[in-house]
Amino acid sequence: MSDLTLDAAAGLLFFLLSIVGIAYCLSRAIKIMIGIIRVHCIDGTSIGALPSSGQVKVIGKAEKQAIYSPIAQKSCVWWRIEVQKEQGDEYGSAWTTFHKETSMEPLEINDGTGKIKIFPEPSTNFIIYENPKREIFLNESSNVGVIYFLEKAGVKPTNFLGIKRKLQVVETIIEAGENFYIWGEVQHRNAIKMIVSKPSLPLIISIPNGKQLLRLLYFYCFLWFTGIVVIVLTMIMMGGWATFFPTAGYLFSNI
């Protein structure tokens, strides 16, 4: 294979990877924009006056439930566990999450006018950054809960050389009595009214109020659009647009 063919293939691969990156960033930005529209446009409704169907916003306190966090075994209404590894270079290091699990038990919300169950699903957007209770456990810990969770999650404490990995496990819980802000679809199942996800409109379960949540969503949207701009600028600087069509033509004409 000639050098020209290799250059053509590299140019085509770079262009295709850039398009995939742009498409991914755009899909994430659009998803967040849909969330922004929902938060903006859906007014709050008391649980006692909820319609029989449709998109609603509910604000209420989570009532106590008999669930416990997997590691600390603390009573809570919601938990999340993140397994993190340390990454860095000579300039510094940081913990990055590579495995995450979230409780999927129903939440029971009470706003004083009534109660309703919220049924999370894997697609549910949990936006929890205010007032959480966190505990951090190192994998060197003899905590039985940490050891059991890592085994159950399939996370190996050592690398392929048998050297112990530097990991930490972060458990976040929300206790009963915390205010939740919820956007979702009202449905009836077995004569019970509940709020669930739709395939195109997943549940939004938030601790921050509407204004705080909007600021956070706008920031995330800005980050994804910034990613698109960075990819496009990189393509221009690397000559991706200019080289794609001639390199693609050369490749296909020589197959």
VMD Tcl script that draws the C-alpha trace (Angstrom):
set ca {
  {0.00 0.00 0.00}
  {1.41 3.39 -1.02}
  {1.96 6.34 1.30}
  {-0.86 8.16 -0.50}
  {-3.26 5.34 0.24}
  {-2.26 5.35 3.93}
  {-2.70 9.12 4.10}
  {-6.08 8.83 2.40}
  {-7.22 6.13 4.82}
  {-6.02 8.18 7.81}
  {-7.84 11.25 6.52}
  {-11.05 9.30 6.01}
  {-10.83 7.68 9.47}
  {-10.20 11.05 11.12}
  {-13.22 12.56 9.34}
  {-15.53 9.68 10.28}
  {-14.42 9.72 13.93}
  {-15.03 13.47 14.03}
  {-18.55 13.03 12.63}
  {-19.29 10.36 15.24}
  {-18.02 12.70 17.97}
  {-20.18 15.58 16.69}
  {-23.25 13.33 16.48}
  {-22.73 12.07 20.04}
  {-22.27 15.58 21.49}
  {-25.30 16.83 19.55}
  {-27.50 13.96 20.76}
  {-26.54 14.67 24.38}
  {-27.14 18.41 23.94}
  {-30.58 17.80 22.37}
  {-31.52 15.48 25.24}
  {-30.61 18.20 27.75}
  {-32.49 20.84 25.72}
  {-35.62 18.67 25.88}
  {-35.16 18.54 29.65}
  {-34.82 22.34 29.77}
  {-38.07 22.75 27.80}
  {-39.89 20.37 30.17}
  {-38.63 22.17 33.28}
  {-39.57 25.55 31.77}
  {-43.01 24.64 30.44}
  {-44.52 22.19 32.92}
  {-46.11 23.90 35.92}
  {-46.23 22.30 39.34}
  {-49.40 20.44 40.33}
  {-50.45 19.32 43.79}
  {-50.68 15.55 44.14}
  {-54.33 15.78 45.17}
  {-55.16 17.55 41.90}
  {-53.08 15.50 39.45}
  {-54.72 14.77 36.08}
  {-55.41 11.20 35.02}
  {-52.63 11.32 32.42}
  {-49.99 13.57 30.85}
  {-46.73 15.23 31.82}
  {-46.65 16.74 35.31}
  {-44.33 18.35 37.84}
  {-44.62 17.32 41.49}
  {-42.84 18.71 44.53}
  {-42.93 16.85 47.82}
  {-41.09 15.16 50.63}
  {-39.88 11.58 50.34}
  {-41.48 9.39 52.97}
  {-39.52 6.84 54.96}
  {-39.07 3.45 53.33}
  {-37.50 0.19 54.43}
  {-34.46 0.29 52.16}
  {-30.83 0.42 53.21}
  {-27.68 1.52 51.41}
  {-25.63 -1.49 50.26}
  {-22.35 -0.62 52.03}
  {-23.05 1.54 55.10}
  {-26.45 -0.16 55.62}
  {-28.11 3.16 56.45}
  {-31.85 3.72 56.17}
  {-32.60 5.91 53.15}
  {-35.01 6.57 50.29}
  {-32.34 6.58 47.55}
  {-28.70 5.56 47.16}
  {-25.96 5.69 44.55}
  {-22.58 3.96 44.56}
  {-19.65 5.03 42.39}
  {-16.44 3.05 42.00}
  {-13.57 5.39 41.15}
  {-9.95 4.97 40.13}
  {-7.13 7.46 40.42}
  {-5.80 8.83 37.16}
  {-3.21 11.50 36.55}
  {0.27 12.47 35.50}
  {3.18 14.49 36.86}
  {0.92 17.56 37.06}
  {-1.64 16.00 39.36}
  {-4.26 13.30 39.72}
  {-8.02 12.97 40.11}
  {-10.60 10.30 40.86}
  {-12.70 9.25 37.87}
  {-15.85 7.09 38.04}
  {-15.85 3.94 35.91}
  {-18.73 2.02 37.53}
  {-21.97 3.39 38.98}
  {-25.13 1.85 40.42}
  {-28.31 3.59 41.59}
  {-31.24 2.30 43.63}
  {-34.36 1.59 41.58}
  {-36.84 1.25 44.46}
  {-40.01 3.37 44.12}
  {-40.12 6.71 45.94}
  {-43.25 7.69 47.86}
  {-43.76 11.47 47.71}
  {-46.10 13.43 49.99}
  {-46.91 17.14 49.42}
  {-49.61 17.50 52.08}
  {-52.49 17.05 49.61}
  {-51.78 13.40 48.90}
  {-49.19 10.74 48.22}
  {-47.92 9.24 44.98}
  {-45.36 6.64 44.04}
  {-42.52 7.46 41.67}
  {-41.08 4.54 39.72}
  {-37.50 5.14 38.56}
  {-36.07 3.25 35.58}
  {-32.51 2.93 34.17}
  {-33.26 5.90 31.88}
  {-34.25 8.15 34.79}
  {-32.24 11.36 35.14}
  {-31.23 11.66 38.78}
  {-29.87 15.16 39.41}
  {-28.61 15.02 42.97}
  {-25.94 17.48 44.01}
  {-27.39 19.34 46.97}
  {-27.29 18.14 50.60}
  {-26.30 14.54 49.87}
  {-24.67 12.40 52.53}
  {-21.55 10.74 51.19}
  {-19.14 8.21 52.58}
  {-15.88 7.22 50.91}
  {-14.36 3.78 51.31}
  {-10.95 2.70 50.01}
  {-10.53 -0.75 48.50}
  {-7.83 -1.42 51.10}
  {-10.66 -1.28 53.66}
  {-11.68 -4.46 55.42}
  {-15.31 -3.32 55.15}
  {-17.29 -6.41 54.21}
  {-19.85 -4.32 52.33}
  {-17.16 -2.84 50.06}
  {-15.63 -6.23 49.33}
  {-19.04 -7.78 48.60}
  {-20.14 -4.88 46.37}
  {-16.94 -4.96 44.29}
  {-17.28 -8.72 43.81}
  {-20.95 -8.42 42.85}
  {-20.19 -5.58 40.40}
  {-17.39 -7.63 38.81}
  {-14.75 -5.04 39.72}
  {-11.41 -6.72 40.28}
  {-9.27 -5.26 43.10}
  {-6.08 -6.10 41.15}
  {-4.92 -5.43 37.59}
  {-3.87 -8.08 35.05}
  {-0.40 -8.19 36.64}
  {-1.87 -8.98 40.03}
  {-0.98 -5.55 41.44}
  {-3.59 -4.03 43.73}
  {-5.49 -1.18 42.07}
  {-6.00 2.13 43.83}
  {-9.76 2.40 44.05}
  {-12.30 4.20 46.17}
  {-16.01 3.54 46.55}
  {-18.32 6.53 47.11}
  {-21.76 5.87 48.57}
  {-24.31 8.72 48.41}
  {-27.68 8.51 50.15}
  {-30.79 10.66 50.46}
  {-32.74 10.26 53.69}
  {-36.48 10.53 54.30}
  {-37.88 14.05 54.59}
  {-35.85 15.52 51.70}
  {-37.72 17.61 49.14}
  {-37.79 16.14 45.63}
  {-38.70 17.90 42.37}
  {-40.08 15.44 39.83}
  {-41.06 15.71 36.16}
  {-42.72 12.68 34.58}
  {-45.79 10.98 33.09}
  {-48.89 10.23 35.16}
  {-50.22 6.71 34.61}
  {-52.64 4.27 36.25}
  {-51.52 0.72 36.94}
  {-53.84 -1.64 38.80}
  {-55.99 1.37 39.79}
  {-52.96 3.06 41.40}
  {-51.87 6.49 40.19}
  {-48.12 6.83 39.72}
  {-45.47 8.84 37.90}
  {-43.24 6.97 35.45}
  {-40.93 7.48 32.48}
  {-41.95 7.52 28.83}
  {-39.48 6.11 26.26}
  {-38.85 9.57 24.79}
  {-39.35 11.53 28.03}
  {-37.52 9.91 30.95}
  {-38.25 10.86 34.53}
  {-36.35 13.80 35.97}
  {-35.82 13.41 39.72}
  {-34.04 16.38 41.25}
  {-33.02 17.65 44.67}
  {-32.29 21.20 43.41}
  {-35.34 23.38 42.80}
  {-36.42 24.43 39.31}
  {-34.20 27.52 39.00}
  {-31.10 25.72 40.28}
  {-31.84 22.77 38.02}
  {-32.18 25.03 34.97}
  {-28.81 26.65 35.66}
  {-27.26 23.20 35.88}
  {-28.92 21.99 32.66}
  {-27.86 25.14 30.76}
  {-24.29 24.54 31.93}
  {-24.33 20.90 30.75}
  {-25.81 21.97 27.40}
  {-23.07 24.59 27.01}
  {-20.41 21.93 27.67}
  {-21.75 19.61 24.95}
  {-22.01 22.41 22.38}
  {-18.48 23.46 23.34}
  {-17.41 19.90 22.53}
  {-18.92 20.23 19.05}
  {-17.08 23.52 18.48}
  {-13.78 21.98 19.62}
  {-14.20 19.01 17.24}
  {-15.08 21.26 14.29}
  {-12.11 23.57 14.98}
  {-9.83 20.54 15.23}
  {-11.12 19.28 11.89}
  {-10.46 22.65 10.26}
  {-6.96 22.86 11.74}
  {-6.16 19.27 10.70}
  {-7.66 19.77 7.26}
  {-10.42 17.23 7.80}
  {-13.00 18.99 5.63}
  {-10.56 19.70 2.83}
  {-9.08 16.21 2.65}
  {-12.15 14.03 3.07}
  {-13.62 14.15 -0.43}
  {-10.38 13.69 -2.40}
  {-9.11 10.98 -0.04}
  {-12.44 9.15 -0.13}
  {-12.49 9.33 -3.92}
  {-8.97 7.96 -4.12}
  {-9.76 5.09 -1.77}
  {-12.94 4.00 -3.51}
  {-11.40 4.26 -6.97}
  {-8.61 1.89 -5.89}
  {-10.67 -0.78 -4.16}
}
mol new
graphics top color blue
foreach p $ca { graphics top sphere $p radius 0.5 }
foreach p [lrange $ca 0 end-1] q [lrange $ca 1 end] { graphics top cylinder $p $q radius 0.2 }
display resetview
